[in-house]
Amino acid sequence: MAYPKGKPRPPGSGRAAGTPNKVTTDLKAMILGALEEAGGSEYLVEQAQKNPNAFLGLVGRTLPKDMKVDLLGKLSVHLDGRGPVGS
């Protein structure tokens, strides 16, 4: 039954802030179950090699959108053993 329009709700009513709804929780559980059945991390590695654009799209959607990083010192990135990039 819906709460009467215009009447204030009592404190503590409703879902707590940050609590995911049931559909989101169930969907995430189904996706993780399907991933496990498909081979887990080995399957993800295979997909990264076969479909890098789709895989990187997935990575981009799962990383936080806003990230603050403080780097102190020197950063070296090595790709496929070819040596540092950007030095």
C-alpha positions as CSV (number, residue, x, y, z in Angstrom):
1,M,0.0,0.0,0.0
2,A,1.4,3.4,-1.0
3,Y,2.1,6.0,1.7
4,P,-0.4,8.9,1.7
5,K,0.7,11.7,-0.7
6,G,2.0,14.9,1.1
7,K,2.3,13.2,4.5
8,P,5.9,13.0,5.8
9,R,7.3,9.5,6.3
10,P,8.6,8.5,9.7
11,P,12.4,8.5,10.2
12,G,14.1,5.3,9.2
13,S,11.4,4.2,6.8
14,G,12.4,2.9,3.4
15,R,15.6,1.4,2.2
16,A,18.9,2.6,3.7
17,A,21.0,4.8,1.5
18,G,23.5,2.9,-0.7
19,T,21.5,-0.4,-0.4
20,P,21.2,-1.9,-3.9
21,N,17.7,-3.0,-5.0
22,K,16.9,-6.7,-5.2
23,V,16.9,-6.8,-9.0
24,T,20.4,-5.4,-9.2
25,T,21.7,-7.8,-6.5
26,D,20.0,-10.8,-8.3
27,L,21.3,-9.7,-11.7
28,K,24.9,-9.4,-10.4
29,A,24.6,-12.9,-8.8
30,M,23.4,-14.4,-12.1
31,I,26.2,-12.7,-14.1
32,L,28.8,-14.0,-11.6
33,G,27.3,-17.5,-11.8
34,A,27.4,-17.5,-15.6
35,L,31.0,-16.3,-15.5
36,E,32.0,-19.1,-13.2
37,E,30.3,-21.7,-15.4
38,A,32.0,-20.3,-18.5
39,G,35.5,-20.7,-16.9
40,G,35.9,-17.7,-14.5
41,S,39.1,-15.7,-14.9
42,E,40.5,-18.1,-17.6
43,Y,37.4,-17.3,-19.7
44,L,38.0,-13.6,-19.2
45,V,41.6,-13.9,-20.3
46,E,40.5,-15.7,-23.5
47,Q,37.9,-13.0,-24.2
48,A,40.5,-10.3,-23.6
49,Q,42.6,-11.9,-26.4
50,K,39.8,-12.7,-28.8
51,N,37.7,-9.5,-28.3
52,P,39.9,-6.8,-26.8
53,N,37.4,-4.0,-27.6
54,A,34.6,-5.7,-25.8
55,F,36.8,-6.7,-22.9
56,L,38.2,-3.2,-22.4
57,G,34.6,-1.9,-22.5
58,L,33.8,-4.2,-19.7
59,V,36.9,-3.1,-17.7
60,G,35.9,0.6,-18.3
61,R,32.4,-0.1,-16.9
62,T,33.7,-1.8,-13.8
63,L,36.4,0.7,-12.7
64,P,35.4,3.7,-10.6
65,K,34.5,6.7,-12.8
66,D,36.3,9.1,-10.5
67,M,39.7,8.1,-9.1
68,K,42.2,10.3,-7.4
69,V,45.7,9.0,-7.5
70,D,48.9,10.6,-6.1
71,L,52.1,9.2,-7.6
72,L,55.4,9.8,-6.0
73,G,58.5,8.8,-7.7
74,K,59.1,7.3,-11.2
75,L,56.5,5.2,-13.0
76,S,57.6,2.6,-15.6
77,V,55.1,0.6,-17.7
78,H,56.3,-2.5,-19.5
79,L,54.2,-4.0,-22.3
80,D,55.0,-7.5,-23.6
81,G,58.6,-7.3,-22.3
82,R,59.5,-4.6,-24.8
83,G,60.9,-2.3,-22.1
84,P,59.6,0.9,-20.4
85,V,57.0,2.9,-22.2
86,G,57.2,6.7,-22.0
87,S,60.8,6.9,-20.7
